[in-house]
Amino acid sequence: MSLLRSFLTVRAVRDGRAQPAATVRHAHLSAEPLVFIPLRMAGEAAAPLAAVLGTDRAAPRLLVVANPRDRDQRFAFMAELAELVVPYIQKYAAQVEISDTKSAYERCLDAPQILVPNPGGIAFTRLIGRSTRFRATEGPHAVPPPVPLLGRWLTFLHERAEFAGSAMLLAMTDVLAEHWVTGLSAAENGNLAAQLAWIDPPEGSTGPQAALLAEDPLRSPPAGPDTDPGFDRHVLQPLIHGSPARLHEALRGQLEPTWNLMWRAVDLLRAVPEAESAAGRWERDRAALARQSASIAEGGPPPGRWDSAVAAARRLSALEGARQSYEASKAFDDPLVMADHRAEGAAFAGRVIAVDADRKIIPPGKKRMVARPLVSVQTSDPVRLPPGRKLLSPARPKQGTVLMSVDADIVTLQVNSGMTKDATLPAPGEIVCYTELDPAGARRPTLPDVAETPWTHGGPPPAYVPTDEDAQEAWS
């Protein structure tokens, strides 16, 4: 936990209420998100028990598997789920435009957004996708055509969810924890009811008091995908082979409280203005959706169980770049997030005390004099950045600077680029902030083509073709 978050945790405990950790909302929120709350059977990693989902808070749709151990009933559940989820996704995937950028590319006009209660819901979504994307629509154990299509889309959404800043599949507890700091531990923050109790306690109650009540499974059943052991033993087990109507009502009672909590969380997040960089990240989601839709339309195979060496290296590089870019973009958009980096020494803020705008030098290896102004900043922040480090300012993101020296509380910067009419030099007396963070992300090494995979990594892999073995992936 960072220094600032530790401080906010102490304040939350002192005040009995969660403290804001951001001034803007860094996650895009769709105008029509699909809330999806799955439950699974205890001891079965990917055997669905029930789910409630929908885009209308007043009309949740309940799906139930009367006997999760029955293969036919499990896939009947998957077929029902596909009938609801696939049209929702394809509605967005079908609307494509060409970008008006210098390098034109396809992107969807909008994208779907699925909200699950917690990271366990995302992991369970991955298992559902893994277990259905290879299923055959003909022959023994055939499933309806939408089922493998559901698996492909859920696999795609999970893969996108691994990219920092992607918003097509979000765990609500993670999004709330990014924007509010409670007095709960990291594990306790995984309880949606307790987390919301700290963020928005009832009138006349404190966060700890409300959370204590929320943690009672009789008042607030777990948000899934795992059910409460007491419910499994005393309610679910007798009903599995009993009345289907009573089973439906029992599961509805487990899911409806979380359904209401999810929409309450959506309302809280909507009240926070969206960060400026969130639109760019959503556009990348829209472009990824268009690529996936084109791959499916062209008859491309579903993703295999394992990546090739080059594909895995490319994905890891892309994930690292997305993480660095997201963390920097958040800081540039949000002074409260930047304050966290200032406390850690990755940024500093202060008052400009001198500007040498007319300074010119001959750079090493050059012959011509070029303008290289100096800016002196007085700061009380700890500056742990070494001389020579490239820095950027959120107020002037296109103006490149380099740290020249740190003398007590005076930092001297050299401006190397971006001295245009739209990015003038800082003026004496101006409050400025500089950081080593870069929203553009770090440069990544060029990786070889798949056909040039080195022998140390197995050489060029054969073309992937789904097999019967793929279709027999275990549920657990």
N, C-alpha and C positions, 0 to 999 in steps of 0.2 A: 504494500500500500504506500502511495506517495505521501510526502510531507503534508501537502494541502488536504488530501483526502483524510489523513489521520486527524488533522485539525477539525475538518468538517464533521467527522465522526464524533469527536469530543463535544462539539457544539450541539449535534443532534441529540446526544445523550443528556446534555445539560438542559436543552430547551424542550425535550420530549417530542421532537418533531424532526422529520428529515430536512436536510439542508440542500438547496440547489447547488449542483456541481457544474452547471452550464447556464449561460444566459440565452442561448438559442437551442433549437432542436436540431441535432445533427443527423437524425434519421428521417428520411422522407416518409410521409404518411399518405397513402393512397386515398382518393375520395371514396373508394369502394373496396376496402380490404375484406378478405375472406378470413374469418376467425375459425380456426380448426383446433379442437380440443380432443385428442385421442386418449383412449384408455387401452391398456393391454392386460392380458391375463398374467397373474403372478407366476414366475418360473418359466415363462415363454417369452423370449426376447422380442419376437416380432409377431406374436399371435394377437390380433386385434380382438378386443372385447366389446368396445363401443366407441362412438365418436359423436360429437355434436359440432355442427359447422353451419356457416351461412354468412351472407353479407348484410343481412337485415337483423338488427338486434331484437326486433319484435317477432322474428320468425325463425328460430333456430331449428335445424333439421337433425333429428336423432337417428343414428344408425346403431344397430345392436347385432352382435353375433351370439345367438342363444347358446351355442356350444363351441367355444373357440378351438377345441381339439378336433372338430370335424372339418376336414379339408374343404368339402363342398360348401359348408356354411361360411368358411373364411373367405372363399373367393366370391361367394354371393355378396358378401359385405364389400369386397373390393370392387365388384361391378357397380354396386350402388354408389360407392364413393366416387368412382370414375364418372358416373353420370352427373355428379354435381361439380367435381373439380375440373375435369377436362374441358367442358364448355366454358367455364369461367376463365381458364387460361387461354384457350384458343380465341376467345372473343378479343383479347388484346393482341395475340400473336398474328391475327389475320390482317391487322391494320398497320401497313408498313409504308414508310416514306424514305426518300433519299435526303441525306443531310445536305445542307448548303455550305459545308465547309470546303476548304481547299482540296482535301482528299475525301471525296464523297464516299459515303458508306450507307448501308441500310440500317434503319432503326425503326422500332415500332412506335406508334404515336403515344402509347402509354404501355404500362406493364402491370401484370397481376401482382398482388401482395398478399401473402398468407401469413397470418399472425398465429403463433402457438404460445402457450403459456410460459414455457421454460426451455432450457437447452435439451432436456430429456425429450421434449416434443419434437425438436429438430432431429435428434438422433433416431427417434422412432419413425419419423418421416423418411429418413434415409433407408431404414430397414424395409419399410413398405415399398419404396422404390426399387431397392435391390431385389426384393422377393417377387416382384411382378413384371419387371421390364423384359424378361426373357420368356415369359409364359407363352405357350403356343395357343393359337386360336383355332387349330384343327387337330384332329387325332385324339388320343387318350388324354383325359384330364384337360380338355380344351376349355379356354376361358373366353368370355366375350371380348371382341376386338378393343374396346376402350381400356381394358385392364392393363395390357402391356404398354399402351400409350400413357396411361396414368403413371406407370412405373418410370417411363422415360422422362416425363415432365417432373416428377418428384425428385428423381436423381439429378436432373439439371438444376432444380431449385436448391437442392442441398449443396451441390458443387458451387453455385453462386454464393450461397450463404457463408462459405468459407472465406470469401473475399471481404476484407474489412471495408465497411461503408456500403456494401450491397444491401438493398432493402426489400428484395422480393420474398424472402423467407426470414422472419424475425422472431426471436424469443422475447416475449414481453418483459420478463424479469431482467434480461440483459439490457434492454433499451432503458428501462426505468433506472437501473443501477448506474447507467452512464450519465444520467441527468440529475439524479438525486442521491445523496449519501444518507443512509439510515444509521441507526445505532446497532444494527444487526451484524452478525458475522457474515462472511462470504457464503457459507453454507445456508444460513438462515435467510439470506436474500433470495435464495431459490424458491422460497415459499411466497407465491404471488399475493396471497391474502395478507400475510404479515408485512410484506413490503409496502403494499398499498395502505395498510393501517398506519405505518410510520409517515408516509407521504401525505395522506389525506385522512387524518383521524376524524371520527364523528365529533360533532359539536359537544363540548364539555368533557372530552376524553383526550388523553395524551397518546402518543404513538406507542409507548410500551404497554399501556393498558389495553389499547385496541388490538395490538399484536398478540397479546396473551390470549384474548378471546378468539382471534383469527386462527391461532395455531391449534385450536381444539377441533379434531376431525369431525366431531358431531355437529359443530357449527359451520365449519368451512372445510368440506372434504378436500383432499389433496387435488392439485391441479393436473395430475397425471404426469407421464403416462401410467405410473404405478398407482394402484388403489391402496387404501388403508388396510393393513392386515386384519384389523377387527371387522371391517366391512366384508372382506373376503371370507372370513371364518363364519361370521354369524348371519350374514345376509346373502352374499353371492352364492356360496356353496350350496345351501339348501334350494336356491332358486334355479340353478343351472339345469336341473332335471325336473323342475316344477312348472309353474305357470308362466308362460311367455309374457303375459300382460303385466304380472307383478314384477318380473325381471326388468321389463322396460321402464316401469315406474321407479324401481330402485336405482337403476342406472341414470335415469333422468335426474333423480335427486342428487346423485353424485356430481353430475356435470353442470347443471344449471347455475349453481353458485359461481363456478369458475367462468361460465359464459358471461354473467353479469359483471364479474371483476374485470374481464378482458375489455369490455366496452367502457367501463369506468376508467381504465387505464388509457384507452384511446382518447377519451375526452380530456384527460389531464395532459396528454402529450400534444393534442391539438391546440391547447391554450398557450403553448410555448411557440414563439415564432420560429419558422424554419431557417436554418443556416443558409448562407448564400451559396456555399459549395455543394449543398445537398442536391441541387438540380443537376449538376454535372455528373454526380455519382449515379443518379437515377437515369440519366441519359446513357451511361455505360451499361446499366441493366437492360435498358430498352434495346440497345444494340446487340447485347448477348442474346436476348430473347429472339430477335430477328434471325440471328445466325442459327440458333437451335431450331426454330420453326422451318428454316430453309433446309436444314439437314434432315429433318423428319420428312418434309415434303418430297425430297429427292430420294428417299428410300435408304438413307444411310443407316448403318447398324447401330444398335444401342451401345453405350459405352461398355467396354469390357470390365472384367473384375480387377484387372491390373493395368497400370500405365506402362508404356515402354520407358526405357531409360531416359531418352530425350524428352518425351512428353512429361515425365515426372519432374525432370529438371526445369523445364519451361514453366510448369505449373507452380513449382516451389518459388521460382524467381518472380513470377507474376503475383503470388500471394505476398511475398516479402515487399514488393514494390507497392502493392495496394495498401498494406499496413502502414508503411512509412508515409505515403501520400495522405492517407486518412488522418493519421495523428497530426501531421503538419497542417492540413486543411482545417481541422477542428481548432487548432491553436490560432490560426490566422483569422478565423471567423469569430472567435469567442475569447474575450479578455480573461475570463475566469479560467479557461483551460490554459491559456498562455501563462497565467499566474502560477499554475502548477509547474510548468517548465522553467519559469523564472526561479522558483524555489529550489529546483533541482540543478540549476546552473546552466541549462541549455539555452537560456535567453536572459536578457536584461532590459530594463527600461530606465529612462532618466531624462534629464533636461539638457538640451543642446546649449553649450556655453561658448562655442566658437566654430566658425566655418571659414575655411580658406578656399574660396570658390575659384580663385585664379591660379591655383597651383598646377604646374605642368612638370612632367618628368619624361625621361626617355626610358621606357620599359626594357628589361634585360633582353638582349638579342634584337632590339629594334634600333632604328636610326632617327626616327622622327619624334618630336616632342608631342605628347598627348596630354589632354586635361585629366588630372587625377586629384579632384578636390579632397580635402581632409575635413572631417567632422569630429568635433570633440564633444563627448557626452559625459555629464556627471551623473553617477548612479550610486544608489545605496544597495543595489542587488549584488549578491556574490557572483563574480564573473570568473567562471572556471574554463573559459574557452581559450585555447592557445593562439598566439599571434600567427597570422597566415590563414586562419579559418575563414571561409566564405560565409557571409551572413546576409540575411534578407530582413526587410521590415514589412509587417502587414499593411502599413499605410502606403508603402511603395514597393509592391511585390516584384516589379520588373526592374528595380534598381539594384544592381549587384554591388556589394561592398565586401571589403576584406578587413579583418581586425589587424591593426598595425601594432598597438601596444596597450597595456593596462598599467597605469601608474596610480596606485592608491585607488581613489574613487573616480579617476578620469580615464575614460576609454576613448582611444583615437581610432577612427575608421577612415579608410580610403574608399572613395566611390569610383568604381571601375566602369560601370555601364548604366544605361537607363536614364541618362541626363537629358530628358526631353521636356517639351512644354507641359506634357501631362504628368511628368514625374520630376518636379523641380527638387532642388536640394533642400534639406531641412533648414529651418531658419533659427537663429539664436533665440532661446526661450521656449522653443517647441518641445513638447513631451514626445519622445520617440521610444520605440521598442525594436530590438534586433534579436534575431535568433538564428541558430544553425539549421533549423527545420526548413524543409523545402517541399511545398505541396506537389511539385513536379516529380518528386521521388528521385532516388539515386540512379545513376547510369548502371545498366545491367550488362553482364558479359554476353557476347553473341554466342549462341549455342548452335551446334551443327544441325544440319538437316537430318531427318529421321533415317534417310538412306545412307548417311555418313556416320551412323552410330559406331563409335570405336569398339574394337574387339574386346577391350577391357570391360565393356558393358554389354557384352553379348552379341555385338555386331548388329546390322540392320535387322529389325524384327520382321517376321512374316506379316502379311496383311491380316488384320483381325477379321475372323469370321465366327459369329456365334455358334456354339455347339450345344448338343444335348446336355452336356455337363453344366454349361452355364444355366440352362433352364432348370436344373435340379438344385439350385442354391438352397441351402438349408435356411429355414425360418429362424433358427436360433444361432 
